[in-house]
Amino acid sequence: MLHRDRLSEEHRAIEAVAAGLLGLCATRPLDPGAVARARWQLSRLLLAHLATEDQLLYPLLERDPSPEVANLSRRMQAQMGGLADAFKAYMRDWDGTALAADPDGFVHATRAVLAALGQRIRQEESQLYRHIPPPSAPRTVDAAPRRA
């Protein structure tokens, strides 16, 4: 089942790791090991979050009876593909060798990809997540055995 609170908690975790990575970018010299760990953690959190959205959120909202909600979901899913591709390129292009060769370029690329990610999180929280239906009330089950 999909819960808005869970998705928002995942956003907070992504933002916390992103803030840590930005903090690492402010230090000189850059610590390649710490940067690699933060990037790995960010990638792991983001990819898991995107999988949840792809498998649960977008299909749910695309079935919404409101054409506006269904269209918003399709549009935001298409936009996310571009950001996901940009993030994957960032992860691929900025390995340890590239970071050591051009630390300022790495910092610039990191700030750019994290700014885009932060903007996307704000859009999802303000525009998309409000359309997630609340979880159903829990069903009560009579645990007492029935006698015939």
Buried (B, 14 or more C-beta within 10 A) or exposed (E): EBEBEEBBEBBEBBBEBBEBBBEBBEEEEBEBEBBEBBBEBBBEBBBEBBEBBBEBBBEBBBEBEEEEBBEBBEEBBEEBEEBBEBBEEBBEEBEEEBBEEEBEEBBEBBEEBBEBBBEBBEBBBEEBBEBBEEEEEEEEEEEEEEEE
